[in-house]
Amino acid sequence: MVMPLFDTTSAMDASTAVPLGVSVPRADSGGTRHHTGGRANVACFAPAVSSLDIVYCPPGGQWRIQTLANITKGVHHGIVEDMPYGSRYGFRPSSDTRPLPPALIPGNGNGSGRQPLLLDPYGRGIDQRGGVLTSVRTATEFDWGTDERLSLPWRNTIVYEAHVRGQSMLHPDVPEKLRGTYAGLAHPAVVEHLTSLGITSVQLLPVHFHIDEPHLQDLGLSNYWGYNTAAFFAPHPGYATHAAQEAGAQAVQDEFKAMVKALHAAGLEVILDVVYNHTAEGGEDGPVLSFKGLGEDTYYRVDGHGKFVDTTGCGNSLNFAEPRVVQLVTDSMRYWVDEFHIDGFRFDLAVTLCRNAANEFDPKHPFLTGVAADPVLSEVKLIAEPWDIGYGGWQTGQFPPGWVDWNDHFRDAVRTFWLADRAAIDSGGHGGTMAKLADALSGSAGLFQASGRSRLASVNFVTAHDGFTMNDLVSYDRKHNEDNGEENRDGHGDNRSYNHGVEGPTENGAILAKRAQSRRNLMASLMVSLGVPMITAGDELARTQQGNNNAYCQDNHITWLDWTLSPEAHEMLRSTKRYIRLRKEFLAAQPHDFPVRDEQSYLYWFDQDGQPMSAERWNDPQQRVMQLLLGDDGGDLAGLVVVNGSASDVQVTLPNTGRPAPSLFELRLTTSPRHKERQGIQVPSGETDLAEANSINIYRT
């Protein structure tokens, strides 16, 4: 057995408490991987520890232990003389004198599997050999060339929510060794799909290092989505190629950067879904990986009895009433922006990040004001999932300027109108009114007005990773989550879905046609809406999860994108491309600040007779037809959206645009099966045109 070298230092040194983590000492020059001297400044905020050791192993060397000799405001820091890039390390209280487990000693197998060291909260890389987690020191040098953040305007943004692994795992044109990896996502075949689709921004499900919860391990499952973060500065090594994983944390980091560079070269932004609301350490009985051992009463929100306060449903909540926690998160964000050229973030359960000392949501929380004042972070995309499970947790529309919110109002209104209402009508009942759909299509302006934001603060979505896919919305009335091992108890029961007569797969042609039209209605509603649309990966391919609406633990064919392209998938892909192209054409013909300048941008609502909508019609559930004329006085064209949510075809009188001469409306698309036949017809204002049952017509002047 190779014994670790105890190299305990007690004397004061020239170390600094800033920056946190492992860095080049101020007295040394350089800062890239060419700095090979191995000296490191190590600093760790550990307020609950009286004395802290760093346990580290240089590449090819032996494990050593050194006490961090200095303490400044809870930060333990010291100079380590021989800790070059690639060194593995972790922390433990100096009072912990247990021998290092065999897994940490070269040549001694897999060891006991227990976690002997605490991860560095600022650790840039992760090593998982022998069932033991350690942080890894990595360099920042990378050949970015001329790459920089794209900074696309919100108005022109179309978000595509994707999973690194699921996007390429089954792609036949991606080499097998690259499938399911950062390199696979950057492969030309995958990039070409994204660019030809027309989206602008790829939003990746969590890529910070994460682990599987114990109950999933017991079931033989894994946390596929990745919302169980253990290290906020380290890319998840499991998404790197085998070659990169074997080469180590530096190669994993470089592969991630190469992915970002390739996506940027194709004109695609990269947005990260980040989980700063809780950690993988879970509740009181959860594993001790890092923060619990360094100072759980500071890092986590606890009550007067020292019990965890959980507003996330995951056992713990990071304590954003603590300045050091706010610093940890903003430092992590800045690192990903500066070092990985990330274009923005989507914040999971964002309300938890904005809870004050009283555990109440505060739109002027130090985290929010700090980000707003930061010259780097204030310039990237900031997307809130504006709720958590705590008291007062629903805050859609309440985040401050500079942020956009996932708009659950839009999701519910569109699903209800096209699916739940249609189910009621098909069964002999009545649907709802047009009002909520109209508000959703127009960007929910009233919802965001109080926070000083415009319609562009609304991220409109029909589906997301959490819930049914778009195809499953039109194919299942009930969730089917049996594969998750919880006897179908997990997942939402309120899906506002409609199977159109048969639950799940069918060969009934009439039902398949109805489902296809409903998919088109959902996607078209998303693309004609004002705000920022978000597509879930695979919805453009009519992807199914077989009715599973909580597939967080399904790392298999249930969640991976199917690229075989059935006739249904081909048709949905063509339609989605068409809707995106039409959106872009319309916006390109408007002034750059459309639709936020109310003086010149207009939205006019009309009934099926071409008359302004009255209060009676807005509130009458029998009225299922409306027209929206939208544009700008300074624009080159106007658009007209005709919605028929009734079960019957309707002759609609196209409205007068207010111009001296009648306007000529050209039908650009319809979601009905007769699109090819009817596309391009021209109808003067004041004349009638056919709006088929359960369809959308889109015209331009």
Secondary structure as the mmCIF struct_conf table of DSSP 4:
data_model
#
loop_
_struct_conf.conf_type_id
_struct_conf.id
_struct_conf.beg_label_comp_id
_struct_conf.beg_label_asym_id
_struct_conf.beg_label_seq_id
_struct_conf.end_label_comp_id
_struct_conf.end_label_asym_id
_struct_conf.end_label_seq_id
HELX_LH_PP_P HELX_LH_PP_P1 VAL A 2 PRO A 4
STRN STRN1 LEU A 5 PHE A 6
BEND BEND1 ALA A 11 ALA A 11
BEND BEND2 ALA A 14 ALA A 14
BEND BEND3 ALA A 17 ALA A 17
BEND BEND4 PRO A 19 LEU A 20
STRN STRN2 GLY A 21 SER A 23
TURN_TY1_P TURN_TY1_P1 ARG A 26 ALA A 27
BEND BEND5 ASP A 28 ASP A 28
BEND BEND6 THR A 32 THR A 32
TURN_TY1_P TURN_TY1_P2 ARG A 33 HIS A 34
BEND BEND7 GLY A 37 GLY A 37
STRN STRN3 ALA A 40 PHE A 45
TURN_TY1_P TURN_TY1_P3 PRO A 47 ALA A 48
BEND BEND8 SER A 50 SER A 51
STRN STRN4 LEU A 52 CYS A 57
TURN_TY1_P TURN_TY1_P4 PRO A 59 GLY A 60
BEND BEND9 GLY A 61 GLY A 61
STRN STRN5 ARG A 64 THR A 67
STRN STRN6 ASN A 70 THR A 72
TURN_TY1_P TURN_TY1_P5 LYS A 73 GLY A 74
STRN STRN7 VAL A 75 VAL A 80
BEND BEND10 GLU A 81 ASP A 82
TURN_TY1_P TURN_TY1_P6 TYR A 85 GLY A 86
STRN STRN8 ARG A 88 PRO A 93
TURN_TY1_P TURN_TY1_P7 SER A 94 SER A 95
HELX_LH_PP_P HELX_LH_PP_P2 ARG A 98 PRO A 101
HELX_RH_3T_P HELX_RH_3T_P1 PRO A 102 LEU A 104
BEND BEND11 ILE A 105 ILE A 105
TURN_TY1_P TURN_TY1_P8 PRO A 106 GLY A 107
BEND BEND12 ASN A 108 ASN A 108
TURN_TY1_P TURN_TY1_P9 GLY A 109 ASN A 110
BEND BEND13 LEU A 117 LEU A 117
STRN STRN9 LEU A 118 LEU A 118
HELX_LH_PP_P HELX_LH_PP_P3 LEU A 119 ASP A 120
TURN_TY1_P TURN_TY1_P10 PRO A 121 TYR A 122
BEND BEND14 ARG A 124 ARG A 124
STRN STRN10 GLY A 125 ASP A 127
HELX_RH_3T_P HELX_RH_3T_P2 ARG A 129 GLY A 131
STRN STRN11 THR A 134 VAL A 136
TURN_TY1_P TURN_TY1_P11 GLY A 145 THR A 146
HELX_RH_3T_P HELX_RH_3T_P3 TRP A 154 ASN A 156
STRN STRN12 VAL A 159 ALA A 162
HELX_RH_AL_P HELX_RH_AL_P1 VAL A 164 SER A 168
TURN_TY1_P TURN_TY1_P12 MET A 169 LEU A 170
TURN_TY1_P TURN_TY1_P13 PRO A 172 ASP A 173
BEND BEND15 VAL A 174 VAL A 174
HELX_RH_3T_P HELX_RH_3T_P4 GLU A 176 LEU A 178
TURN_TY1_P TURN_TY1_P14 ARG A 179 GLY A 180
BEND BEND16 THR A 181 THR A 181
HELX_RH_AL_P HELX_RH_AL_P2 TYR A 182 LEU A 185
TURN_TY1_P TURN_TY1_P15 ALA A 186 ALA A 186
BEND BEND17 HIS A 187 HIS A 187
HELX_RH_AL_P HELX_RH_AL_P3 PRO A 188 LEU A 197
TURN_TY1_P TURN_TY1_P16 GLY A 198 GLY A 198
STRN STRN13 SER A 201 LEU A 204
BEND BEND18 LEU A 205 LEU A 205
HELX_LH_PP_P HELX_LH_PP_P4 PRO A 206 PRO A 206
STRN STRN14 HIS A 208 HIS A 210
HELX_RH_AL_P HELX_RH_AL_P4 PRO A 214 LEU A 219
TURN_TY1_P TURN_TY1_P17 GLY A 220 GLY A 220
BEND BEND19 TYR A 224 TRP A 225
STRN STRN15 THR A 229 PRO A 235
HELX_RH_3T_P HELX_RH_3T_P5 PRO A 237 TYR A 239
BEND BEND20 ALA A 240 ALA A 240
HELX_RH_AL_P HELX_RH_AL_P5 HIS A 242 ALA A 247
HELX_RH_AL_P HELX_RH_AL_P6 ALA A 249 ALA A 265
TURN_TY1_P TURN_TY1_P18 ALA A 266 GLY A 267
STRN STRN16 GLU A 269 VAL A 274
BEND BEND21 ASN A 277 ASN A 277
TURN_TY1_P TURN_TY1_P19 ALA A 280 GLU A 281
BEND BEND22 GLY A 283 GLY A 283
TURN_TY1_P TURN_TY1_P20 GLU A 284 ASP A 285
BEND BEND23 GLY A 286 GLY A 286
BEND BEND24 LEU A 289 SER A 290
HELX_RH_AL_P HELX_RH_AL_P7 PHE A 291 TYR A 299
STRN STRN17 TYR A 300 TYR A 300
STRN STRN18 VAL A 302 VAL A 302
TURN_TY1_P TURN_TY1_P21 GLY A 304 HIS A 305
BEND BEND25 GLY A 306 GLY A 306
HELX_LH_PP_P HELX_LH_PP_P5 LYS A 307 LYS A 307
STRN STRN19 PHE A 308 PHE A 308
HELX_LH_PP_P HELX_LH_PP_P6 VAL A 309 VAL A 309
BEND BEND26 THR A 311 GLY A 315
STRN STRN20 LEU A 318 LEU A 318
TURN_TY1_P TURN_TY1_P22 PHE A 320 ALA A 321
BEND BEND27 GLU A 322 GLU A 322
HELX_RH_AL_P HELX_RH_AL_P8 PRO A 323 PHE A 340
STRN STRN21 GLY A 344 PHE A 347
TURN_TY1_P TURN_TY1_P23 ASP A 348 LEU A 349
HELX_RH_3T_P HELX_RH_3T_P6 ALA A 350 CYS A 354
STRN STRN22 ARG A 355 ARG A 355
TURN_TY1_P TURN_TY1_P24 ALA A 357 ALA A 358
BEND BEND28 ASN A 359 ASN A 359
STRN STRN23 PHE A 361 PHE A 361
TURN_TY1_P TURN_TY1_P25 PRO A 363 LYS A 364
HELX_RH_AL_P HELX_RH_AL_P9 PRO A 366 ALA A 373
TURN_TY1_P TURN_TY1_P26 PRO A 375 VAL A 376
HELX_RH_3T_P HELX_RH_3T_P7 LEU A 377 GLU A 379
BEND BEND29 VAL A 380 VAL A 380
STRN STRN24 LYS A 381 ALA A 384
STRN STRN25 TRP A 387 TRP A 387
BEND BEND30 ILE A 389 GLY A 390
TURN_TY1_P TURN_TY1_P27 TYR A 391 GLY A 392
STRN STRN26 TRP A 394 TRP A 394
TURN_TY1_P TURN_TY1_P28 THR A 396 GLY A 397
BEND BEND31 PHE A 399 PHE A 399
HELX_LH_PP_P HELX_LH_PP_P7 PRO A 400 PRO A 400
TURN_TY1_P TURN_TY1_P29 PRO A 401 GLY A 402
STRN STRN27 VAL A 404 ASN A 407
HELX_RH_AL_P HELX_RH_AL_P10 ASP A 408 ARG A 415
HELX_RH_PI_P HELX_RH_PI_P1 THR A 416 ALA A 420
HELX_RH_AL_P HELX_RH_AL_P11 ASP A 421 ASP A 426
TURN_TY1_P TURN_TY1_P30 SER A 427 GLY A 428
BEND BEND32 MET A 434 MET A 434
HELX_RH_AL_P HELX_RH_AL_P12 ALA A 435 LEU A 441
TURN_TY1_P TURN_TY1_P31 SER A 442 GLY A 443
HELX_RH_AL_P HELX_RH_AL_P13 ALA A 445 GLN A 449
TURN_TY1_P TURN_TY1_P32 ALA A 450 GLY A 452
HELX_RH_3T_P HELX_RH_3T_P8 ARG A 455 ALA A 457
STRN STRN28 SER A 458 PHE A 461
BEND BEND33 VAL A 462 VAL A 462
BEND BEND34 HIS A 465 GLY A 467
HELX_RH_AL_P HELX_RH_AL_P14 MET A 470 LEU A 473
TURN_TY1_P TURN_TY1_P33 VAL A 474 SER A 475
BEND BEND35 ASP A 477 ARG A 478
HELX_RH_3T_P HELX_RH_3T_P9 GLU A 482 ASN A 484
TURN_TY1_P TURN_TY1_P34 GLY A 485 GLY A 485
BEND BEND36 GLU A 486 GLU A 486
TURN_TY1_P TURN_TY1_P35 GLU A 487 ASN A 488
BEND BEND37 ASP A 490 GLY A 491
BEND BEND38 GLY A 493 GLY A 493
TURN_TY1_P TURN_TY1_P36 HIS A 500 GLY A 501
BEND BEND39 VAL A 502 GLY A 504
HELX_RH_AL_P HELX_RH_AL_P15 GLY A 509 VAL A 528
BEND BEND40 SER A 529 GLY A 531
STRN STRN29 VAL A 532 THR A 536
TURN_TY1_P TURN_TY1_P37 ALA A 537 GLY A 538
HELX_RH_3T_P HELX_RH_3T_P10 ASP A 539 LEU A 541
TURN_TY1_P TURN_TY1_P38 ALA A 542 ALA A 542
TURN_TY1_P TURN_TY1_P39 GLN A 546 GLY A 547
BEND BEND41 ASN A 549 ASN A 549
TURN_TY1_P TURN_TY1_P40 TYR A 552 CYS A 553
BEND BEND42 ASN A 556 ASN A 556
TURN_TY1_P TURN_TY1_P41 HIS A 557 THR A 559
BEND BEND43 TRP A 560 TRP A 560
HELX_LH_PP_P HELX_LH_PP_P8 LEU A 561 ASP A 562
BEND BEND44 THR A 564 THR A 564
HELX_RH_AL_P HELX_RH_AL_P16 PRO A 567 ALA A 588
TURN_TY1_P TURN_TY1_P42 ALA A 589 ALA A 589
BEND BEND45 GLN A 590 GLN A 590
TURN_TY1_P TURN_TY1_P43 HIS A 592 VAL A 596
TURN_TY1_P TURN_TY1_P44 ASP A 598 GLN A 600
STRN STRN30 SER A 601 PHE A 606
TURN_TY1_P TURN_TY1_P45 GLN A 608 ASP A 609
BEND BEND46 GLY A 610 GLN A 611
STRN STRN31 PRO A 612 PRO A 612
HELX_LH_PP_P HELX_LH_PP_P9 MET A 613 SER A 614
HELX_RH_AL_P HELX_RH_AL_P17 ALA A 615 TRP A 618
TURN_TY1_P TURN_TY1_P46 ASN A 619 ASN A 619
TURN_TY1_P TURN_TY1_P47 PRO A 621 GLN A 622
STRN STRN32 VAL A 625 ASP A 632
TURN_TY1_P TURN_TY1_P48 ASP A 633 GLY A 634
BEND BEND47 GLY A 635 ASP A 636
STRN STRN33 GLY A 639 ASN A 644
BEND BEND48 SER A 646 SER A 648
STRN STRN34 VAL A 650 THR A 653
HELX_LH_PP_P HELX_LH_PP_P10 LEU A 654 ASN A 656
BEND BEND49 GLY A 658 ALA A 661
HELX_LH_PP_P HELX_LH_PP_P11 PRO A 662 SER A 663
STRN STRN35 LEU A 664 THR A 670
BEND BEND50 THR A 671 SER A 672
TURN_TY1_P TURN_TY1_P49 PRO A 673 ARG A 674
HELX_RH_AL_P HELX_RH_AL_P18 HIS A 675 ARG A 678
TURN_TY1_P TURN_TY1_P50 GLN A 679 GLY A 680
STRN STRN36 GLN A 682 PRO A 684
TURN_TY1_P TURN_TY1_P51 SER A 685 GLY A 686
BEND BEND51 GLU A 687 GLU A 687
STRN STRN37 THR A 688 ALA A 691
TURN_TY1_P TURN_TY1_P52 ALA A 693 ASN A 694
STRN STRN38 SER A 695 ARG A 700
#
